Amino acid sequence: MIKKISDKTLLASTGIVFLAIFLFVSLQKHPNYHKTSRFEHLAHTLFYSTVNHLALVGSFQGEASFSLSMPYFRQENGLTCEVAALRTVLSYRGTNVSEAELLDKLAFDTREPMSSDGTWGDPEDGFIGSVNGSIFNRTGFGVYEKPILNLALEYYNAAILEDADLTEVLNEVLSGNPVIVWGLLSRRAPVSWQTKDGKVVSVRPGEHARVVIGFTGDPLNPKEIILMDPIYGRIRMGKNKFISDWEIMDNRAVVVYKDMTISNQI
């Protein structure tokens, strides 16, 4: 028989966890200043850690959930969340490769900062700028799903989930297939520029890739989405927030399958 944890015990344990994390993070160098402020990073760390603590308590009390057993690889550069997310998925599939190796194979549209005339690259075509640059000073941004798909296809069969909804993503996860998604670390105003070909590119400075690995509740109407985050590790996010952030990023998603059949690259 499962013993219920009292509200007083839960509150006390949560407070201790909160304080410990606050002190630890406050003393650390901010690892992702390229996309968030130190305060935002601290707030995210405290929030996700507290949610995970409460989730652990919930699991002791029989809360329904499903998740894949995924490794955690922290992104090694300020803007490499997409590559770190893919590295996590490849390791789950049984292929261990370093972030540096993946970066060597990743398409870069440009490695330069934004030009003085205001033109820059296209994340649909490849990584933009320096992996340790910053969108705030126009020295780096990141990459979208097509280049990540092409990189994934060098190892396993993979696909872009076109116009996907949450149910489709969770069905893939239930089938054992982790899904890389593009969401947000923060909601800042969009930044725009033109490519040399005249295409207008509008991006979100807080763009951030994660891996969907599970959910709590019913897969048709989940309470939370469980993700492997390249900065914060295993986190839980409320369904509505996940969907809202994901929709802002145009529901971008890449699924990586277990077979090694190589499909035609885009």
C-alpha positions in Angstrom: 0.0 0.0 0.0 1.4 3.4 -1.0 1.7 5.8 1.9 0.5 9.4 1.1 3.0 12.2 1.8 1.7 14.9 4.0 1.3 18.5 2.7 3.7 19.7 5.5 6.4 17.2 4.5 6.0 18.1 0.8 6.2 21.8 1.5 9.3 21.4 3.6 11.1 19.2 1.2 10.2 21.5 -1.7 11.6 24.5 0.2 14.9 22.7 0.9 15.3 21.8 -2.8 14.4 25.3 -3.9 17.0 26.9 -1.5 19.7 24.4 -2.4 19.2 25.0 -6.1 19.1 28.8 -5.6 22.5 28.8 -3.8 24.1 26.4 -6.3 23.0 28.2 -9.4 23.8 31.7 -8.0 27.4 30.6 -7.6 27.7 29.2 -11.1 28.8 30.9 -14.3 25.7 31.4 -16.4 26.0 28.7 -19.2 23.6 30.0 -21.7 23.9 33.8 -21.7 23.6 33.7 -25.5 19.8 33.3 -25.3 18.8 34.3 -21.8 19.8 36.5 -18.9 21.3 35.2 -15.8 18.1 35.9 -13.9 16.0 34.0 -16.6 18.4 31.0 -16.3 18.1 31.0 -12.5 14.3 31.2 -12.8 14.2 28.3 -15.3 16.5 26.2 -13.1 14.4 26.8 -10.0 11.2 26.2 -11.8 12.1 22.9 -13.6 13.9 21.5 -10.5 10.9 22.2 -8.3 8.5 20.7 -10.9 10.7 17.6 -11.1 10.8 17.3 -7.3 7.0 17.5 -7.2 6.8 15.0 -10.0 8.9 12.6 -8.1 6.5 12.9 -5.1 3.6 12.4 -7.5 5.2 9.2 -8.9 5.3 7.8 -5.3 1.6 8.5 -5.1 0.7 6.7 -8.3 0.6 9.5 -10.9 0.3 8.0 -14.4 3.1 8.8 -16.8 5.1 7.4 -19.7 8.6 8.2 -20.7 11.5 6.8 -22.7 14.8 6.2 -20.8 17.0 8.8 -22.3 20.6 9.9 -21.6 21.4 13.5 -20.9 24.1 15.4 -22.8 24.4 19.0 -21.9 25.0 21.3 -24.8 28.7 22.2 -25.0 28.3 25.5 -26.7 26.0 28.5 -26.2 23.9 27.9 -29.3 24.1 24.2 -30.0 20.9 23.0 -28.4 19.7 21.4 -31.7 22.9 19.4 -32.1 22.9 18.4 -28.5 19.3 17.2 -28.8 20.2 15.1 -31.8 23.2 13.7 -29.9 20.9 12.6 -27.1 18.6 10.8 -29.6 21.5 9.1 -31.4 22.8 7.8 -28.1 19.4 6.5 -27.2 19.5 4.6 -30.5 22.9 3.1 -29.6 25.2 5.4 -31.5 27.6 7.5 -29.4 29.0 10.5 -31.1 30.5 13.7 -29.8 29.0 17.1 -30.2 32.1 18.2 -32.0 31.8 15.4 -34.5 28.2 16.4 -35.2 29.1 20.0 -35.7 31.8 19.0 -38.2 29.0 17.3 -40.3 26.3 19.9 -39.8 25.6 22.3 -42.6 26.4 25.9 -41.9 24.7 28.6 -44.0 27.3 31.1 -42.7 29.8 31.2 -39.9 30.1 35.0 -40.0 28.2 37.6 -38.0 25.5 39.6 -39.6 26.8 41.8 -42.5 27.0 45.5 -42.1 24.3 45.8 -44.7 21.9 43.8 -42.5 22.0 40.6 -44.5 22.6 37.2 -42.9 21.9 33.5 -43.3 18.9 31.2 -43.3 18.4 28.7 -40.5 16.4 26.6 -42.9 19.6 26.0 -44.9 22.2 25.7 -42.1 23.5 26.9 -38.8 23.9 30.7 -38.7 27.0 32.3 -37.2 29.2 31.1 -34.4 28.1 28.3 -32.1 29.2 30.6 -29.2 27.7 33.7 -30.7 24.6 35.6 -29.7 21.5 36.7 -31.5 21.6 39.8 -29.3 24.8 41.1 -31.0 24.0 39.3 -34.3 27.0 36.9 -34.1 25.1 33.6 -34.0 21.6 32.1 -33.9 21.1 28.4 -34.5 19.5 26.0 -37.0 16.1 24.6 -38.0 14.8 21.2 -38.8 16.0 20.5 -42.3 19.7 20.6 -41.6 19.2 18.6 -38.4 17.2 16.0 -40.4 19.9 15.7 -43.0 22.5 15.2 -40.2 20.3 12.6 -38.5 19.9 10.7 -41.8 23.7 10.0 -41.8 23.0 7.7 -38.9 19.4 6.5 -38.9 16.2 6.9 -40.8 14.4 10.1 -39.8 11.6 12.4 -40.9 10.2 15.8 -40.5 6.7 15.6 -39.0 5.0 18.0 -41.3 2.1 20.0 -39.8 2.3 17.7 -36.7 0.0 18.0 -33.7 0.8 16.9 -30.2 -1.1 13.6 -30.6 1.1 12.6 -33.5 4.2 13.5 -31.6 3.1 11.5 -28.5 2.1 8.5 -30.7 5.7 8.4 -32.0 7.1 8.6 -28.5 4.7 5.7 -27.4 6.2 3.7 -30.3 9.7 4.3 -28.9 10.6 7.1 -31.3 11.9 10.3 -29.6 11.0 13.6 -31.3 13.2 16.7 -31.5 11.0 19.8 -31.2 11.7 23.5 -31.4 10.3 25.7 -28.6 11.3 28.7 -26.6 13.5 29.6 -23.6 12.0 33.0 -23.4 9.4 35.1 -25.3 11.3 38.0 -26.7 10.3 40.1 -29.7 11.2 38.6 -33.1 14.4 39.7 -34.8 14.4 39.9 -38.6 16.8 40.3 -41.5 17.2 39.4 -45.2 19.3 36.8 -46.8 21.5 37.8 -49.8 18.7 36.4 -52.0 16.2 38.8 -50.5 14.3 36.3 -48.3 13.0 37.8 -45.1 14.0 35.7 -42.1 12.2 36.3 -38.8 13.4 34.5 -35.7 12.8 34.3 -32.0 15.8 35.0 -29.8 14.7 32.5 -27.2 14.5 29.6 -29.7 15.4 26.3 -28.1 15.4 22.6 -29.2 14.5 19.8 -26.8 13.5 16.1 -27.1 10.0 14.9 -26.3 10.4 11.7 -24.4 7.1 11.2 -22.6 4.0 12.7 -20.9 1.8 12.5 -17.8 -1.8 11.6 -17.9 -3.7 10.5 -20.9 -1.8 10.6 -24.3 -4.9 12.1 -25.9 -5.1 14.8 -23.3 -1.9 14.9 -21.4 -1.3 17.0 -18.3 2.4 17.6 -18.9 5.0 16.9 -21.6 8.2 15.3 -20.5 11.3 16.6 -22.3 15.1 16.1 -22.3 16.5 19.7 -22.3 20.1 20.2 -23.5 20.5 22.7 -20.6 18.3 21.6 -17.8 18.1 17.9 -18.3 14.8 16.1 -17.8 12.0 18.5 -17.4 8.2 18.6 -17.4 6.2 21.3 -19.1 2.5 21.9 -18.9 0.6 20.9 -22.1 -0.7 24.3 -22.9 2.7 26.1 -22.5 4.3 23.4 -24.6 1.8 23.8 -27.4 1.9 27.6 -27.3 5.7 27.7 -27.5 5.9 25.0 -30.1 3.3 26.8 -32.3 5.3 30.0 -32.2 8.1 27.9 -33.7 5.8 26.6 -36.4 5.5 23.1 -34.9 8.9 22.1 -36.1 9.6 18.5 -35.3 12.1 15.7 -36.4 11.5 12.1 -35.5 14.5 9.6 -35.5 13.6 5.9 -36.1 15.6 2.9 -35.0 16.5 1.5 -38.4 19.6 2.6 -40.2 17.9 2.9 -43.7 19.2 6.1 -45.2 16.5 8.1 -46.9 17.1 10.8 -49.6 18.3 14.0 -48.0 16.3 17.2 -48.6 
